[in-house]
Amino acid sequence: MSRPAQQLYLVSYDVADDRRRRLVFRALLGFGEHEQFSVFLCVLTPVGFVRLKAKLDGLVSHSEDRVLFANLGLVDGRGGSAISSIGLPPPALPSKGPAIF
C-alpha cells in the first residue's frame, strides 16, 4: 500500500488571547516546524491536515482569532520549491511529515 501524498502547508495565526495563542503554538509544534513568530511549515497528509484543523478549531475563538492555511503543493513536487526569500535562505522543509497523519 502506498503512502498518502504529503503536502506542504504554510500556517499562520493571529490569536488575540495570550493563553489561546500559547495553546495554538503548542498544538502546531506537534504538526510542523516553527519558522517565525506566528508562522509554521507543516508537511501533512490529507488526514493530518484534517486532524490539525480539528485540533485548532477547538482552541481558537471564532469571533476573535484567525488561522490561515496555504497549501504550497506536494512536497515531492511544487511544494518543495514554493518558498523563496530575501536575506536569510528559506527554511529547509521539515525533515519528517507524519506517516499516517
Biopython code that builds the backbone (N, CA, C, O; Angstrom):
import numpy as np
from Bio.PDB.StructureBuilder import StructureBuilder

atoms = [
    (1, "MET", "N", (0.844, -1.176, 0.000)),
    (1, "MET", "CA", (0.000, 0.000, 0.000)),
    (1, "MET", "C", (0.891, 1.242, 0.000)),
    (1, "MET", "O", (1.863, 1.307, 0.753)),
    (2, "SER", "N", (0.569, 2.218, -0.832)),
    (2, "SER", "CA", (1.403, 3.416, -0.924)),
    (2, "SER", "C", (1.018, 4.426, 0.153)),
    (2, "SER", "O", (-0.109, 4.454, 0.648)),
    (3, "ARG", "N", (1.997, 5.246, 0.490)),
    (3, "ARG", "CA", (1.761, 6.303, 1.478)),
    (3, "ARG", "C", (0.973, 7.439, 0.842)),
    (3, "ARG", "O", (1.165, 7.750, -0.334)),
    (4, "PRO", "N", (0.090, 8.057, 1.611)),
    (4, "PRO", "CA", (-0.624, 9.223, 1.075)),
    (4, "PRO", "C", (0.360, 10.335, 0.741)),
    (4, "PRO", "O", (1.371, 10.509, 1.422)),
    (5, "ALA", "N", (0.057, 11.079, -0.305)),
    (5, "ALA", "CA", (0.923, 12.177, -0.721)),
    (5, "ALA", "C", (0.972, 13.249, 0.361)),
    (5, "ALA", "O", (-0.056, 13.621, 0.928)),
    (6, "GLN", "N", (2.161, 13.733, 0.636)),
    (6, "GLN", "CA", (2.328, 14.772, 1.646)),
    (6, "GLN", "C", (2.379, 16.143, 0.991)),
    (6, "GLN", "O", (3.083, 16.356, 0.004)),
    (7, "GLN", "N", (1.622, 17.061, 1.558)),
    (7, "GLN", "CA", (1.546, 18.427, 1.066)),
    (7, "GLN", "C", (2.292, 19.342, 2.043)),
    (7, "GLN", "O", (2.349, 19.069, 3.242)),
    (8, "LEU", "N", (2.852, 20.410, 1.522)),
    (8, "LEU", "CA", (3.495, 21.421, 2.356)),
    (8, "LEU", "C", (2.504, 22.552, 2.606)),
    (8, "LEU", "O", (1.967, 23.135, 1.665)),
    (9, "TYR", "N", (2.267, 22.855, 3.870)),
    (9, "TYR", "CA", (1.352, 23.933, 4.253)),
    (9, "TYR", "C", (2.118, 25.010, 5.001)),
    (9, "TYR", "O", (2.961, 24.714, 5.848)),
    (10, "LEU", "N", (1.821, 26.247, 4.685)),
    (10, "LEU", "CA", (2.257, 27.389, 5.464)),
    (10, "LEU", "C", (1.061, 27.753, 6.342)),
    (10, "LEU", "O", (-0.018, 28.056, 5.835)),
    (11, "VAL", "N", (1.259, 27.721, 7.653)),
    (11, "VAL", "CA", (0.177, 28.003, 8.596)),
    (11, "VAL", "C", (0.547, 29.253, 9.379)),
    (11, "VAL", "O", (1.624, 29.337, 9.970)),
    (12, "SER", "N", (-0.353, 30.216, 9.375)),
    (12, "SER", "CA", (-0.137, 31.473, 10.075)),
    (12, "SER", "C", (-1.341, 31.745, 10.959)),
    (12, "SER", "O", (-2.475, 31.446, 10.586)),
    (13, "TYR", "N", (-1.091, 32.314, 12.134)),
    (13, "TYR", "CA", (-2.214, 32.561, 13.034)),
    (13, "TYR", "C", (-2.104, 33.929, 13.685)),
    (13, "TYR", "O", (-1.013, 34.460, 13.894)),
    (14, "ASP", "N", (-3.267, 34.482, 13.997)),
    (14, "ASP", "CA", (-3.388, 35.729, 14.733)),
    (14, "ASP", "C", (-4.410, 35.455, 15.822)),
    (14, "ASP", "O", (-5.613, 35.423, 15.560)),
    (15, "VAL", "N", (-3.936, 35.258, 17.039)),
    (15, "VAL", "CA", (-4.793, 34.873, 18.163)),
    (15, "VAL", "C", (-4.736, 35.988, 19.200)),
    (15, "VAL", "O", (-3.659, 36.364, 19.661)),
    (16, "ALA", "N", (-5.903, 36.511, 19.561)),
    (16, "ALA", "CA", (-5.987, 37.693, 20.424)),
    (16, "ALA", "C", (-5.590, 37.444, 21.874)),
    (16, "ALA", "O", (-5.026, 38.330, 22.516)),
    (17, "ASP", "N", (-5.869, 36.280, 22.389)),
    (17, "ASP", "CA", (-5.655, 35.974, 23.799)),
    (17, "ASP", "C", (-4.339, 35.223, 23.998)),
    (17, "ASP", "O", (-4.048, 34.270, 23.274)),
    (18, "ASP", "N", (-3.538, 35.659, 24.993)),
    (18, "ASP", "CA", (-2.232, 35.036, 25.241)),
    (18, "ASP", "C", (-2.342, 33.542, 25.528)),
    (18, "ASP", "O", (-1.551, 32.755, 25.008)),
    (19, "ARG", "N", (-3.301, 33.147, 26.339)),
    (19, "ARG", "CA", (-3.451, 31.724, 26.686)),
    (19, "ARG", "C", (-3.791, 30.892, 25.444)),
    (19, "ARG", "O", (-3.185, 29.847, 25.207)),
    (20, "ARG", "N", (-4.760, 31.360, 24.657)),
    (20, "ARG", "CA", (-5.131, 30.628, 23.435)),
    (20, "ARG", "C", (-3.960, 30.598, 22.459)),
    (20, "ARG", "O", (-3.742, 29.595, 21.780)),
    (21, "ARG", "N", (-3.200, 31.705, 22.386)),
    (21, "ARG", "CA", (-2.047, 31.767, 21.478)),
    (21, "ARG", "C", (-1.016, 30.709, 21.849)),
    (21, "ARG", "O", (-0.462, 30.046, 20.973)),
    (22, "ARG", "N", (-0.758, 30.550, 23.142)),
    (22, "ARG", "CA", (0.194, 29.520, 23.588)),
    (22, "ARG", "C", (-0.319, 28.123, 23.253)),
    (22, "ARG", "O", (0.458, 27.257, 22.849)),
    (23, "LEU", "N", (-1.611, 27.902, 23.416)),
    (23, "LEU", "CA", (-2.187, 26.593, 23.098)),
    (23, "LEU", "C", (-2.080, 26.297, 21.602)),
    (23, "LEU", "O", (-1.761, 25.173, 21.212)),
    (24, "VAL", "N", (-2.340, 27.286, 20.778)),
    (24, "VAL", "CA", (-2.216, 27.111, 19.324)),
    (24, "VAL", "C", (-0.769, 26.825, 18.955)),
    (24, "VAL", "O", (-0.494, 25.933, 18.152)),
    (25, "PHE", "N", (0.156, 27.577, 19.538)),
    (25, "PHE", "CA", (1.582, 27.366, 19.280)),
    (25, "PHE", "C", (1.981, 25.932, 19.624)),
    (25, "PHE", "O", (2.605, 25.245, 18.816)),
    (26, "ARG", "N", (1.617, 25.486, 20.826)),
    (26, "ARG", "CA", (1.981, 24.124, 21.255)),
    (26, "ARG", "C", (1.347, 23.063, 20.356)),
    (26, "ARG", "O", (1.981, 22.056, 20.039)),
    (27, "ALA", "N", (0.110, 23.287, 19.952)),
    (27, "ALA", "CA", (-0.552, 22.324, 19.062)),
    (27, "ALA", "C", (0.185, 22.231, 17.733)),
    (27, "ALA", "O", (0.395, 21.136, 17.211)),
    (28, "LEU", "N", (0.574, 23.368, 17.192)),
    (28, "LEU", "CA", (1.270, 23.367, 15.906)),
    (28, "LEU", "C", (2.644, 22.718, 15.989)),
    (28, "LEU", "O", (3.112, 22.135, 15.011)),
    (29, "LEU", "N", (3.298, 22.812, 17.147)),
    (29, "LEU", "CA", (4.599, 22.154, 17.300)),
    (29, "LEU", "C", (4.501, 20.661, 17.032)),
    (29, "LEU", "O", (5.471, 20.050, 16.583)),
    (30, "GLY", "N", (3.351, 20.067, 17.299)),
    (30, "GLY", "CA", (3.160, 18.649, 17.047)),
    (30, "GLY", "C", (2.935, 18.309, 15.590)),
    (30, "GLY", "O", (2.903, 17.134, 15.222)),
    (31, "PHE", "N", (2.779, 19.332, 14.750)),
    (31, "PHE", "CA", (2.471, 19.087, 13.344)),
    (31, "PHE", "C", (3.502, 19.659, 12.373)),
    (31, "PHE", "O", (3.519, 19.277, 11.203)),
    (32, "GLY", "N", (4.360, 20.564, 12.836)),
    (32, "GLY", "CA", (5.280, 21.187, 11.899)),
    (32, "GLY", "C", (6.418, 21.905, 12.587)),
    (32, "GLY", "O", (6.666, 21.726, 13.779)),
    (33, "GLU", "N", (7.101, 22.718, 11.811)),
    (33, "GLU", "CA", (8.286, 23.442, 12.265)),
    (33, "GLU", "C", (7.953, 24.924, 12.421)),
    (33, "GLU", "O", (7.377, 25.539, 11.524)),
    (34, "HIS", "N", (8.322, 25.487, 13.564)),
    (34, "HIS", "CA", (8.116, 26.904, 13.842)),
    (34, "HIS", "C", (9.149, 27.703, 13.058)),
    (34, "HIS", "O", (10.350, 27.483, 13.217)),
    (35, "GLU", "N", (8.699, 28.628, 12.216)),
    (35, "GLU", "CA", (9.617, 29.382, 11.361)),
    (35, "GLU", "C", (9.772, 30.827, 11.813)),
    (35, "GLU", "O", (10.896, 31.313, 11.938)),
    (36, "GLN", "N", (8.685, 31.510, 12.056)),
    (36, "GLN", "CA", (8.709, 32.891, 12.516)),
    (36, "GLN", "C", (7.555, 33.064, 13.484)),
    (36, "GLN", "O", (6.757, 32.143, 13.661)),
    (37, "PHE", "N", (7.451, 34.227, 14.113)),
    (37, "PHE", "CA", (6.524, 34.442, 15.223)),
    (37, "PHE", "C", (5.270, 33.576, 15.169)),
    (37, "PHE", "O", (5.110, 32.692, 16.011)),
    (38, "SER", "N", (4.411, 33.792, 14.246)),
    (38, "SER", "CA", (3.149, 33.051, 14.171)),
    (38, "SER", "C", (3.050, 32.262, 12.870)),
    (38, "SER", "O", (1.977, 32.155, 12.277)),
    (39, "VAL", "N", (4.174, 31.716, 12.437)),
    (39, "VAL", "CA", (4.233, 31.014, 11.160)),
    (39, "VAL", "C", (4.878, 29.644, 11.344)),
    (39, "VAL", "O", (5.936, 29.514, 11.961)),
    (40, "PHE", "N", (4.217, 28.627, 10.796)),
    (40, "PHE", "CA", (4.726, 27.263, 10.822)),
    (40, "PHE", "C", (4.728, 26.700, 9.409)),
    (40, "PHE", "O", (3.899, 27.073, 8.579)),
    (41, "LEU", "N", (5.660, 25.807, 9.146)),
    (41, "LEU", "CA", (5.636, 24.977, 7.949)),
    (41, "LEU", "C", (5.284, 23.565, 8.398)),
    (41, "LEU", "O", (5.896, 23.016, 9.314)),
    (42, "CYS", "N", (4.296, 22.996, 7.742)),
    (42, "CYS", "CA", (3.822, 21.662, 8.122)),
    (42, "CYS", "C", (3.772, 20.773, 6.892)),
    (42, "CYS", "O", (3.224, 21.164, 5.862)),
    (43, "VAL", "N", (4.336, 19.590, 6.993)),
    (43, "VAL", "CA", (4.231, 18.571, 5.953)),
    (43, "VAL", "C", (3.162, 17.593, 6.432)),
    (43, "VAL", "O", (3.336, 16.904, 7.437)),
    (44, "LEU", "N", (2.047, 17.546, 5.690)),
    (44, "LEU", "CA", (0.888, 16.778, 6.153)),
    (44, "LEU", "C", (0.269, 15.950, 5.040)),
    (44, "LEU", "O", (0.259, 16.350, 3.876)),
    (45, "THR", "N", (-0.241, 14.803, 5.416)),
    (45, "THR", "CA", (-1.091, 14.026, 4.523)),
    (45, "THR", "C", (-2.494, 14.641, 4.600)),
    (45, "THR", "O", (-2.736, 15.490, 5.458)),
    (46, "PRO", "N", (-3.404, 14.241, 3.743)),
    (46, "PRO", "CA", (-4.776, 14.763, 3.853)),
    (46, "PRO", "C", (-5.398, 14.509, 5.231)),
    (46, "PRO", "O", (-6.089, 15.377, 5.763)),
    (47, "VAL", "N", (-5.163, 13.347, 5.801)),
    (47, "VAL", "CA", (-5.698, 13.039, 7.131)),
    (47, "VAL", "C", (-5.056, 13.940, 8.184)),
    (47, "VAL", "O", (-5.737, 14.412, 9.093)),
    (48, "GLY", "N", (-3.763, 14.178, 8.068)),
    (48, "GLY", "CA", (-3.073, 15.056, 9.007)),
    (48, "GLY", "C", (-3.600, 16.477, 8.950)),
    (48, "GLY", "O", (-3.713, 17.145, 9.978)),
    (49, "PHE", "N", (-3.924, 16.941, 7.749)),
    (49, "PHE", "CA", (-4.470, 18.288, 7.603)),
    (49, "PHE", "C", (-5.827, 18.391, 8.302)),
    (49, "PHE", "O", (-6.100, 19.373, 8.992)),
    (50, "VAL", "N", (-6.662, 17.389, 8.125)),
    (50, "VAL", "CA", (-7.969, 17.373, 8.798)),
    (50, "VAL", "C", (-7.785, 17.349, 10.311)),
    (50, "VAL", "O", (-8.489, 18.057, 11.031)),
    (51, "ARG", "N", (-6.859, 16.554, 10.792)),
    (51, "ARG", "CA", (-6.602, 16.479, 12.232)),
    (51, "ARG", "C", (-6.100, 17.811, 12.784)),
    (51, "ARG", "O", (-6.536, 18.248, 13.849)),
    (52, "LEU", "N", (-5.190, 18.453, 12.066)),
    (52, "LEU", "CA", (-4.668, 19.736, 12.508)),
    (52, "LEU", "C", (-5.791, 20.769, 12.580)),
    (52, "LEU", "O", (-5.923, 21.479, 13.577)),
    (53, "LYS", "N", (-6.598, 20.850, 11.526)),
    (53, "LYS", "CA", (-7.694, 21.814, 11.523)),
    (53, "LYS", "C", (-8.671, 21.547, 12.662)),
    (53, "LYS", "O", (-9.143, 22.486, 13.303)),
    (54, "ALA", "N", (-8.977, 20.290, 12.920)),
    (54, "ALA", "CA", (-9.906, 19.950, 14.000)),
    (54, "ALA", "C", (-9.327, 20.352, 15.353)),
    (54, "ALA", "O", (-10.040, 20.871, 16.212)),
    (55, "LYS", "N", (-8.039, 20.111, 15.536)),
    (55, "LYS", "CA", (-7.401, 20.461, 16.807)),
    (55, "LYS", "C", (-7.432, 21.971, 17.023)),
    (55, "LYS", "O", (-7.787, 22.437, 18.105)),
    (56, "LEU", "N", (-7.062, 22.734, 16.000)),
    (56, "LEU", "CA", (-7.023, 24.182, 16.126)),
    (56, "LEU", "C", (-8.425, 24.770, 16.252)),
    (56, "LEU", "O", (-8.621, 25.770, 16.943)),
    (57, "ASP", "N", (-9.384, 24.161, 15.595)),
    (57, "ASP", "CA", (-10.768, 24.617, 15.660)),
    (57, "ASP", "C", (-11.277, 24.646, 17.100)),
    (57, "ASP", "O", (-12.069, 25.513, 17.470)),
    (58, "GLY", "N", (-10.818, 23.696, 17.903)),
    (58, "GLY", "CA", (-11.232, 23.636, 19.293)),
    (58, "GLY", "C", (-10.463, 24.571, 20.209)),
    (58, "GLY", "O", (-10.803, 24.696, 21.386)),
    (59, "LEU", "N", (-9.434, 25.228, 19.695)),
    (59, "LEU", "CA", (-8.591, 26.091, 20.534)),
    (59, "LEU", "C", (-8.826, 27.585, 20.329)),
    (59, "LEU", "O", (-8.591, 28.379, 21.239)),
    (60, "VAL", "N", (-9.282, 27.967, 19.158)),
    (60, "VAL", "CA", (-9.397, 29.390, 18.842)),
    (60, "VAL", "C", (-10.810, 29.903, 19.084)),
    (60, "VAL", "O", (-11.778, 29.143, 19.122)),
    (61, "SER", "N", (-10.891, 31.211, 19.245)),
    (61, "SER", "CA", (-12.183, 31.885, 19.314)),
    (61, "SER", "C", (-12.559, 32.280, 17.889)),
    (61, "SER", "O", (-11.834, 33.033, 17.239)),
    (62, "HIS", "N", (-13.674, 31.782, 17.411)),
    (62, "HIS", "CA", (-14.073, 32.046, 16.028)),
    (62, "HIS", "C", (-14.470, 33.502, 15.811)),
    (62, "HIS", "O", (-14.550, 33.957, 14.670)),
    (63, "SER", "N", (-14.714, 34.225, 16.878)),
    (63, "SER", "CA", (-15.089, 35.633, 16.742)),
    (63, "SER", "C", (-13.909, 36.586, 16.950)),
    (63, "SER", "O", (-14.041, 37.784, 16.694)),
    (64, "GLU", "N", (-12.764, 36.080, 17.406)),
    (64, "GLU", "CA", (-11.614, 36.948, 17.691)),
    (64, "GLU", "C", (-10.322, 36.545, 16.989)),
    (64, "GLU", "O", (-9.453, 37.394, 16.788)),
    (65, "ASP", "N", (-10.167, 35.295, 16.613)),
    (65, "ASP", "CA", (-8.898, 34.770, 16.117)),
    (65, "ASP", "C", (-9.001, 34.353, 14.652)),
    (65, "ASP", "O", (-10.091, 34.229, 14.093)),
    (66, "ARG", "N", (-7.827, 34.141, 14.047)),
    (66, "ARG", "CA", (-7.779, 33.658, 12.670)),
    (66, "ARG", "C", (-6.575, 32.742, 12.509)),
    (66, "ARG", "O", (-5.484, 33.034, 12.998)),
    (67, "VAL", "N", (-6.792, 31.629, 11.816)),
    (67, "VAL", "CA", (-5.706, 30.740, 11.408)),
    (67, "VAL", "C", (-5.819, 30.591, 9.899)),
    (67, "VAL", "O", (-6.878, 30.241, 9.378)),
    (68, "LEU", "N", (-4.726, 30.857, 9.207)),
    (68, "LEU", "CA", (-4.695, 30.743, 7.743)),
    (68, "LEU", "C", (-3.847, 29.550, 7.337)),
    (68, "LEU", "O", (-2.793, 29.297, 7.919)),
    (69, "PHE", "N", (-4.318, 28.817, 6.327)),
    (69, "PHE", "CA", (-3.609, 27.662, 5.789)),
    (69, "PHE", "C", (-3.345, 27.917, 4.307)),
    (69, "PHE", "O", (-4.279, 28.157, 3.543)),
    (70, "ALA", "N", (-2.092, 27.868, 3.903)),
    (70, "ALA", "CA", (-1.741, 27.991, 2.490)),
    (70, "ALA", "C", (-1.115, 26.677, 2.045)),
    (70, "ALA", "O", (-0.035, 26.308, 2.508)),
    (71, "ASN", "N", (-1.796, 25.970, 1.143)),
    (71, "ASN", "CA", (-1.275, 24.718, 0.610)),
    (71, "ASN", "C", (-0.286, 25.060, -0.495)),
    (71, "ASN", "O", (-0.666, 25.595, -1.536)),
    (72, "LEU", "N", (0.990, 24.747, -0.261)),
    (72, "LEU", "CA", (2.047, 25.079, -1.216)),
    (72, "LEU", "C", (2.302, 23.962, -2.219)),
    (72, "LEU", "O", (3.127, 24.111, -3.120)),
    (73, "GLY", "N", (1.605, 22.856, -2.069)),
    (73, "GLY", "CA", (1.721, 21.770, -3.036)),
    (73, "GLY", "C", (2.419, 20.547, -2.480)),
    (73, "GLY", "O", (2.826, 20.508, -1.319)),
    (74, "LEU", "N", (2.545, 19.556, -3.333)),
    (74, "LEU", "CA", (3.193, 18.303, -2.952)),
    (74, "LEU", "C", (4.643, 18.547, -2.551)),
    (74, "LEU", "O", (5.361, 19.304, -3.204)),
    (75, "VAL", "N", (5.061, 17.902, -1.477)),
    (75, "VAL", "CA", (6.436, 18.039, -1.009)),
    (75, "VAL", "C", (7.404, 17.592, -2.094)),
    (75, "VAL", "O", (8.447, 18.215, -2.293)),
    (76, "ASP", "N", (7.063, 16.516, -2.796)),
    (76, "ASP", "CA", (7.934, 15.996, -3.854)),
    (76, "ASP", "C", (7.699, 16.696, -5.188)),
    (76, "ASP", "O", (8.259, 16.287, -6.205)),
    (77, "GLY", "N", (6.894, 17.727, -5.197)),
    (77, "GLY", "CA", (6.605, 18.474, -6.419)),
    (77, "GLY", "C", (6.813, 19.952, -6.190)),
    (77, "GLY", "O", (7.866, 20.377, -5.714)),
    (78, "ARG", "N", (5.811, 20.729, -6.527)),
    (78, "ARG", "CA", (5.874, 22.188, -6.409)),
    (78, "ARG", "C", (6.167, 22.647, -4.988)),
    (78, "ARG", "O", (6.891, 23.626, -4.806)),
    (79, "GLY", "N", (5.629, 21.974, -3.979)),
    (79, "GLY", "CA", (5.821, 22.379, -2.589)),
    (79, "GLY", "C", (7.272, 22.430, -2.172)),
    (79, "GLY", "O", (7.656, 23.242, -1.331)),
    (80, "GLY", "N", (8.082, 21.564, -2.758)),
    (80, "GLY", "CA", (9.496, 21.525, -2.412)),
    (80, "GLY", "C", (10.274, 22.751, -2.853)),
    (80, "GLY", "O", (11.367, 23.012, -2.350)),
    (81, "SER", "N", (9.709, 23.514, -3.803)),
    (81, "SER", "CA", (10.401, 24.709, -4.294)),
    (81, "SER", "C", (9.528, 25.956, -4.245)),
    (81, "SER", "O", (9.849, 26.955, -4.888)),
    (82, "ALA", "N", (8.435, 25.915, -3.496)),
    (82, "ALA", "CA", (7.473, 27.015, -3.482)),
    (82, "ALA", "C", (7.911, 28.206, -2.635)),
    (82, "ALA", "O", (7.310, 29.276, -2.731)),
    (83, "ILE", "N", (8.931, 28.047, -1.816)),
    (83, "ILE", "CA", (9.333, 29.123, -0.913)),
    (83, "ILE", "C", (10.661, 29.717, -1.369)),
    (83, "ILE", "O", (11.624, 28.997, -1.632)),
    (84, "SER", "N", (10.691, 31.037, -1.456)),
    (84, "SER", "CA", (11.944, 31.742, -1.714)),
    (84, "SER", "C", (12.041, 32.857, -0.682)),
    (84, "SER", "O", (11.084, 33.120, 0.046)),
    (85, "SER", "N", (13.191, 33.510, -0.619)),
    (85, "SER", "CA", (13.355, 34.548, 0.399)),
    (85, "SER", "C", (14.332, 35.613, -0.061)),
    (85, "SER", "O", (15.055, 35.450, -1.044)),
    (86, "ILE", "N", (14.329, 36.716, 0.689)),
    (86, "ILE", "CA", (15.329, 37.767, 0.558)),
    (86, "ILE", "C", (16.043, 37.789, 1.900)),
    (86, "ILE", "O", (15.393, 37.715, 2.943)),
    (87, "GLY", "N", (17.340, 37.887, 1.893)),
    (87, "GLY", "CA", (18.090, 37.854, 3.149)),
    (87, "GLY", "C", (18.491, 36.428, 3.461)),
    (87, "GLY", "O", (19.093, 35.750, 2.628)),
    (88, "LEU", "N", (18.163, 35.971, 4.651)),
    (88, "LEU", "CA", (18.498, 34.600, 5.035)),
    (88, "LEU", "C", (17.845, 33.617, 4.074)),
    (88, "LEU", "O", (16.776, 33.901, 3.533)),
    (89, "PRO", "N", (18.469, 32.471, 3.854)),
    (89, "PRO", "CA", (17.879, 31.497, 2.939)),
    (89, "PRO", "C", (16.557, 30.975, 3.479)),
    (89, "PRO", "O", (16.318, 31.006, 4.686)),
    (90, "PRO", "N", (15.693, 30.490, 2.577)),
    (90, "PRO", "CA", (14.424, 29.943, 3.049)),
    (90, "PRO", "C", (14.679, 28.743, 3.943)),
    (90, "PRO", "O", (15.716, 28.089, 3.834)),
    (91, "PRO", "N", (13.739, 28.456, 4.823)),
    (91, "PRO", "CA", (13.929, 27.321, 5.725)),
    (91, "PRO", "C", (13.931, 26.008, 4.949)),
    (91, "PRO", "O", (13.294, 25.880, 3.903)),
    (92, "ALA", "N", (14.656, 25.047, 5.485)),
    (92, "ALA", "CA", (14.600, 23.708, 4.911)),
    (92, "ALA", "C", (13.221, 23.130, 5.214)),
    (92, "ALA", "O", (12.604, 23.468, 6.223)),
    (93, "LEU", "N", (12.760, 22.277, 4.352)),
    (93, "LEU", "CA", (11.475, 21.630, 4.615)),
    (93, "LEU", "C", (11.576, 20.825, 5.896)),
    (93, "LEU", "O", (12.627, 20.257, 6.194)),
    (94, "PRO", "N", (10.497, 20.774, 6.649)),
    (94, "PRO", "CA", (10.528, 19.921, 7.827)),
    (94, "PRO", "C", (11.015, 18.536, 7.436)),
    (94, "PRO", "O", (10.610, 17.992, 6.409)),
    (95, "SER", "N", (11.874, 17.979, 8.250)),
    (95, "SER", "CA", (12.539, 16.730, 7.888)),
    (95, "SER", "C", (11.601, 15.540, 7.859)),
    (95, "SER", "O", (11.857, 14.561, 7.157)),
    (96, "LYS", "N", (10.543, 15.614, 8.596)),
    (96, "LYS", "CA", (9.644, 14.466, 8.613)),
    (96, "LYS", "C", (8.210, 14.946, 8.636)),
    (96, "LYS", "O", (7.856, 15.879, 9.357)),
    (97, "GLY", "N", (7.415, 14.308, 7.851)),
    (97, "GLY", "CA", (5.987, 14.505, 7.939)),
    (97, "GLY", "C", (5.409, 13.252, 8.543)),
    (97, "GLY", "O", (5.959, 12.166, 8.360)),
    (98, "PRO", "N", (4.334, 13.376, 9.245)),
    (98, "PRO", "CA", (3.753, 12.196, 9.851)),
    (98, "PRO", "C", (3.359, 11.172, 8.788)),
    (98, "PRO", "O", (2.739, 11.529, 7.786)),
    (99, "ALA", "N", (3.705, 9.939, 8.993)),
    (99, "ALA", "CA", (3.436, 8.898, 8.006)),
    (99, "ALA", "C", (1.953, 8.651, 7.837)),
    (99, "ALA", "O", (1.490, 8.434, 6.717)),
    (100, "ILE", "N", (1.194, 8.680, 8.924)),
    (100, "ILE", "CA", (-0.230, 8.399, 8.784)),
    (100, "ILE", "C", (-1.100, 9.606, 9.083)),
    (100, "ILE", "O", (-2.326, 9.512, 9.031)),
    (101, "PHE", "N", (-0.488, 10.731, 9.392)),
    (101, "PHE", "CA", (-1.258, 11.938, 9.617)),
    (101, "PHE", "C", (-1.816, 12.341, 8.291)),
    (101, "PHE", "O", (-2.519, 13.347, 8.196)),
]
sb = StructureBuilder()
sb.init_structure("model")
sb.init_model(0)
sb.init_chain("A")
sb.init_seg("    ")
for serial, (resi, resn, name, xyz) in enumerate(atoms, 1):
    if name == "N":
        sb.init_residue(resn, " ", resi, " ")
    sb.init_atom(name, np.array(xyz, "f"), 0.0, 1.0, " ", f" {name:<3s}", serial, name[0])
structure = sb.get_structure()
